[in-house]
Amino acid sequence: MKLVIQRVRRAAVRVGEETTGQIDRGLLVLAGVATDSTWEDAQWLARKVALLRVFDDEHGKLNKAVGEVGGALLVVSQFTLYGDGTGGNRPSYTAAAPPAYAEPLLEDFVRLLRELGCTVATGRFRALMQVELVNDGPVTILMESRAGIRR
């Protein structure tokens, strides 16, 4: 699995005119699932995200996790994180997991975050979504699961 994590002042995701998820202060997590992603990857990443210290402490250092500042997560599926544009002008998405495999793994990732005490809003899997955000910092972290690192 691969994540793009952005610290935000607020973020929302819409499908058409419907807002499917929105948060105030917190983290926007764009999440892609690879063909070789596993439940263990989802578990490892959920722990990393829940404990990621990217919020300021009383000394102005990035030393607090999202839960410590009363923040929330907005998780949005994004298979295009596995787009490979090195071969031509049209990216290949062969490394992205098929929907039947990716959706349950992404649902597990969200469930694990909630079990870790995080407040989580989501987009809608396989929908054309519009994501709005106000970056805070900006602070953007790229994270890949152990399976991704082994490649």
Residue frames relative to the residue before (quaternion, step in Angstrom):
aa qw qx qy qz dx dy dz
M 1.0000 0.0000 0.0000 0.0000 0.00 0.00 0.00
K 0.1601 -0.7685 0.6161 0.0652 3.50 -1.20 0.67
L 0.0945 -0.8037 0.5872 0.0177 3.56 -0.97 0.93
V 0.1324 -0.6909 0.6980 0.1339 3.49 -1.34 0.54
I 0.0898 -0.8167 0.5697 -0.0178 3.55 -0.53 1.24
Q 0.0259 -0.8074 0.5890 -0.0212 3.56 -0.70 1.09
R 0.3648 -0.6931 0.5754 0.2357 3.54 -0.92 0.92
V 0.0499 -0.8304 0.5539 -0.0333 3.56 -0.75 1.07
R 0.4466 -0.6270 0.5608 0.3048 3.51 -1.33 0.38
R 0.7503 -0.1504 0.0806 0.6387 3.52 1.27 -0.60
A 0.0069 0.7782 -0.6279 0.0127 3.53 -1.26 0.53
A 0.0265 -0.7824 0.6222 0.0019 3.54 -1.19 0.63
V 0.1498 -0.7544 0.6303 0.1058 3.53 -1.23 0.53
R 0.1008 -0.7994 0.5922 0.0106 3.52 -0.97 0.98
V 0.1576 -0.7090 0.6770 0.1191 3.49 -1.28 0.61
G 0.7870 -0.0588 -0.0188 0.6139 3.55 -0.26 1.26
E 0.7862 -0.2596 0.2251 0.5136 3.56 -0.75 -1.06
E 0.6027 0.5820 -0.3470 0.4214 3.61 1.29 -0.17
T 0.2909 -0.7117 0.6123 0.1840 3.55 -0.94 0.95
T 0.1963 -0.8140 0.5390 0.0907 3.58 -0.51 1.19
G 0.8022 -0.0377 0.0233 0.5954 3.57 1.20 -0.42
Q 0.1125 0.7803 -0.6126 0.0559 3.54 -1.11 0.67
I 0.0875 -0.7773 0.6222 0.0312 3.51 -1.21 0.65
D 0.3897 -0.6215 0.6003 0.3186 3.49 -1.36 0.18
R 0.8386 -0.0296 0.0331 0.5429 3.61 -0.83 -0.86
G 0.4518 0.6873 -0.4905 0.2879 3.55 -0.92 0.87
L 0.5928 -0.5513 0.4562 0.3695 3.51 -1.21 -0.73
L 0.2317 -0.7007 0.6569 0.1542 3.52 -1.06 0.88
V 0.0808 -0.8043 0.5887 -0.0004 3.57 -0.71 1.12
L 0.1414 -0.7494 0.6440 0.0608 3.56 -0.59 1.21
A 0.0716 -0.8455 0.5279 -0.0364 3.57 -0.56 1.19
G 0.0735 -0.7825 0.6182 0.0148 3.53 -0.88 1.04
V 0.2368 -0.7612 0.5915 0.1214 3.55 -1.08 0.80
A 0.2874 -0.7642 0.5590 0.1448 3.56 -0.86 1.03
T 0.6758 -0.5006 0.3574 0.4063 3.55 -1.27 0.33
D 0.7553 0.3494 -0.2060 0.5148 3.60 1.11 -0.59
S 0.3689 0.7210 -0.5055 0.2975 3.62 1.18 0.34
T 0.1771 -0.7929 0.5799 0.0607 3.55 -1.09 0.79
W 0.6751 -0.4496 0.3844 0.4409 3.53 -1.36 0.11
E 0.6198 0.5471 -0.3403 0.4480 3.59 1.03 -0.71
D 0.6177 0.5293 -0.3379 0.4734 3.58 1.09 -0.68
A 0.6481 0.5122 -0.3114 0.4698 3.58 0.94 -0.90
Q 0.6543 0.5141 -0.3030 0.4644 3.57 0.98 -0.87
W 0.6592 0.5118 -0.3011 0.4613 3.59 0.89 -0.94
L 0.6940 0.4720 -0.2760 0.4684 3.58 0.88 -0.96
A 0.6116 0.5450 -0.3613 0.4455 3.61 0.97 -0.74
R 0.6606 0.4963 -0.3082 0.4714 3.59 0.91 -0.85
K 0.6494 0.5209 -0.3155 0.4553 3.57 0.96 -0.89
V 0.6783 0.4849 -0.2978 0.4648 3.60 0.87 -0.91
A 0.6652 0.5180 -0.3129 0.4374 3.60 0.85 -0.93
L 0.7704 0.3561 -0.1770 0.4983 3.59 1.03 -0.74
L 0.4035 0.7423 -0.4517 0.2867 3.60 1.32 -0.02
R 0.2259 -0.8050 0.5401 0.0962 3.57 -0.56 1.18
V 0.2319 0.7822 -0.5354 0.2184 3.55 0.03 1.35
F 0.5942 0.5185 -0.3776 0.4853 3.57 1.25 0.44
D 0.5737 -0.6390 0.4063 0.3121 3.55 -1.07 0.83
D 0.3041 -0.6975 0.6150 0.2068 3.51 -1.16 0.73
E 0.7576 -0.3917 0.2626 0.4513 3.60 -1.27 -0.15
H 0.6822 0.4477 -0.2787 0.5064 3.60 1.28 -0.23
G 0.5611 -0.6325 0.3756 0.3796 3.58 1.27 0.17
K 0.5268 0.6113 -0.4207 0.4145 3.60 1.22 0.35
L 0.4978 -0.6269 0.5034 0.3252 3.57 -1.13 0.67
N 0.2744 0.7980 -0.4699 0.2590 3.54 0.13 1.31
K 0.6904 0.4388 -0.2882 0.4977 3.62 1.22 0.14
A 0.4142 -0.6935 0.5413 0.2336 3.52 -1.18 0.75
V 0.7227 -0.4653 0.3015 0.4127 3.55 -1.28 0.39
G 0.6756 0.5019 -0.2987 0.4499 3.61 0.91 -0.82
E 0.6370 0.5510 -0.3200 0.4339 3.56 1.11 -0.67
V 0.7331 0.3729 -0.2262 0.5219 3.59 1.19 -0.45
G 0.5423 -0.6439 0.3909 0.3722 3.59 1.26 0.25
G 0.4217 0.7247 -0.4436 0.3166 3.56 1.21 0.50
A 0.3162 -0.7241 0.5850 0.1829 3.52 -1.39 0.12
L 0.3822 -0.6950 0.5603 0.2385 3.54 -1.36 0.16
L 0.1195 -0.7295 0.6658 0.1007 3.52 -1.20 0.66
V 0.1035 -0.8117 0.5748 0.0082 3.58 -0.40 1.27
V 0.0280 -0.7969 0.6015 -0.0489 3.55 -0.76 1.16
S 0.3843 -0.7198 0.5256 0.2408 3.59 -0.73 1.03
Q 0.0610 0.7973 -0.5956 0.0763 3.55 -1.01 0.85
F 0.2170 -0.8134 0.5296 0.1036 3.56 0.01 1.32
T 0.5858 0.6115 -0.3731 0.3791 3.60 1.13 -0.52
L 0.4745 0.6444 -0.4593 0.3855 3.61 1.22 -0.05
Y 0.7047 0.4102 -0.2583 0.5181 3.57 1.22 -0.40
G 0.3524 0.7246 -0.5080 0.3045 3.57 1.17 0.51
D 0.1511 -0.7750 0.6096 0.0705 3.55 -0.96 0.91
G 0.0924 -0.8350 0.5424 0.0050 3.56 -0.38 1.26
T 0.4322 0.7355 -0.4430 0.2757 3.59 1.20 0.24
G 0.6938 0.5182 -0.2851 0.4108 3.60 1.10 -0.59
G 0.7987 -0.0650 0.0735 0.5937 3.56 1.09 -0.51
N 0.6998 -0.4734 0.3295 0.4214 3.53 -1.22 -0.39
R 0.6882 0.3830 -0.2711 0.5534 3.57 1.26 -0.23
P 0.4110 -0.7376 0.4703 0.2566 3.61 -0.52 1.10
S 0.3369 -0.6906 0.6041 0.2112 3.50 -1.26 0.60
Y 0.1894 -0.7969 0.5671 0.0871 3.57 -0.97 0.85
T 0.2703 0.8068 -0.4927 0.1825 3.59 1.14 0.50
A 0.6386 0.5241 -0.3370 0.4515 3.62 1.15 -0.45
A 0.5780 0.5756 -0.3776 0.4382 3.61 1.24 -0.32
A 0.4965 -0.6645 0.4768 0.2909 3.55 -1.00 0.88
P 0.5252 -0.6056 0.4792 0.3575 3.61 -1.11 0.58
P 0.6766 -0.5385 0.3165 0.3899 3.61 -1.09 0.66
A 0.6551 0.5316 -0.3293 0.4241 3.61 0.89 -0.84
Y 0.6893 0.4311 -0.2665 0.5177 3.59 1.19 -0.51
A 0.6926 0.5153 -0.2750 0.4232 3.57 0.93 -0.96
E 0.6581 0.5529 -0.3362 0.3849 3.60 0.83 -0.91
P 0.6951 0.4488 -0.3144 0.4653 3.66 0.74 -0.85
L 0.6355 0.5222 -0.3387 0.4569 3.60 1.05 -0.69
L 0.6432 0.5000 -0.3180 0.4849 3.58 1.02 -0.74
E 0.6253 0.5224 -0.3312 0.4758 3.60 1.05 -0.73
D 0.6224 0.5229 -0.3318 0.4787 3.60 1.06 -0.75
F 0.6260 0.5449 -0.3298 0.4499 3.59 0.97 -0.87
V 0.6688 0.4861 -0.2893 0.4824 3.60 0.91 -0.94
R 0.6516 0.5135 -0.3147 0.4612 3.60 0.92 -0.89
L 0.6529 0.5127 -0.3110 0.4628 3.58 0.95 -0.85
L 0.6216 0.5282 -0.3399 0.4680 3.60 1.00 -0.75
R 0.6623 0.4979 -0.3041 0.4700 3.58 0.95 -0.87
E 0.6419 0.5208 -0.3206 0.4624 3.58 1.01 -0.79
L 0.6591 0.4822 -0.2953 0.4958 3.57 1.20 -0.52
G 0.6340 -0.5847 0.3062 0.4030 3.58 1.29 0.18
C 0.5033 0.6610 -0.4230 0.3617 3.58 1.25 0.11
T 0.3640 -0.6525 0.6143 0.2538 3.52 -1.24 0.61
V 0.0214 -0.8338 0.5485 -0.0589 3.58 -0.61 1.15
A 0.0988 -0.7281 0.6760 0.0560 3.53 -1.03 0.95
T 0.1836 -0.8075 0.5546 0.0819 3.59 -1.14 0.51
G 0.4799 -0.5760 0.5639 0.3463 3.46 -1.44 0.11
R 0.5014 -0.6086 0.4949 0.3651 3.57 -1.19 -0.52
F 0.4748 -0.7021 0.4607 0.2633 3.54 -0.68 1.17
R 0.8587 0.1174 -0.1463 0.4768 3.56 -1.08 0.95
A 0.5350 0.6010 -0.4242 0.4154 3.59 1.18 0.34
L 0.4702 -0.5986 0.5541 0.3371 3.53 -1.29 0.41
M 0.0424 -0.8421 0.5357 -0.0452 3.55 -0.35 1.27
Q 0.2280 -0.7085 0.6456 0.1711 3.50 -1.29 0.52
V 0.1221 -0.7976 0.5901 0.0275 3.54 -0.71 1.14
E 0.0877 -0.7690 0.6325 0.0291 3.53 -0.89 1.02
L 0.0909 0.8000 -0.5893 0.0669 3.55 -0.98 0.79
V 0.2153 -0.6959 0.6624 0.1748 3.48 -1.36 0.41
N 0.3391 -0.7546 0.5315 0.1819 3.55 -0.43 1.28
D 0.2074 -0.7498 0.6168 0.1193 3.52 -1.18 0.65
G 0.7378 0.3481 -0.2881 0.5015 3.55 -0.34 1.25
P 0.3641 0.4716 -0.2849 -0.7509 1.64 0.65 -2.38
V 0.1637 -0.7317 0.6533 0.1049 3.50 -1.27 0.64
T 0.0810 0.7847 -0.6058 0.1037 3.57 -0.64 1.16
I 0.0796 -0.7931 0.6038 -0.0085 3.54 -0.84 1.10
L 0.2216 -0.7318 0.6295 0.1384 3.55 -1.03 0.86
M 0.0156 0.8044 -0.5915 0.0534 3.56 -0.86 0.96
E 0.0511 -0.7865 0.6155 0.0085 3.53 -0.99 0.87
S 0.5222 -0.6605 0.4453 0.3047 3.55 -1.03 0.80
R 0.7280 -0.4410 0.3086 0.4245 3.50 -1.31 0.25
A 0.6197 0.5312 -0.3531 0.4573 3.60 0.99 -0.75
G 0.6579 0.5108 -0.3061 0.4610 3.55 0.99 -0.79
I 0.6509 0.5126 -0.3125 0.4647 3.56 1.02 -0.78
R 0.6516 0.5384 -0.3160 0.4308 3.61 1.05 -0.72
R 0.5240 0.6775 -0.4144 0.3077 3.61 1.13 -0.46
